[in-house]
Amino acid sequence: MPRRSRWREYALMRMLLSKACNPPLSLSASLKQWNGIAANLREPPRKRKYQSDFESA
């Protein structure tokens, strides 16, 4: 039975984890989709009333 290589197991797990956390992205594809990416990351507008609306009431 072959001897297990801890280093090889570690290297494989590190490679799989890094690919899962940082998937390969195409720069040109990212730039083409930039407006959609930015829109998805943007916070929704707040639905607050102005303070002056409360003071005049």
Buried (B, 14 or more C-beta within 10 A) or exposed (E): EEEEEEEEEEEEEEEEEEEEEEEEEEEEEEEEEEEEEEEEEEEEEEEEEEEEEEEEE
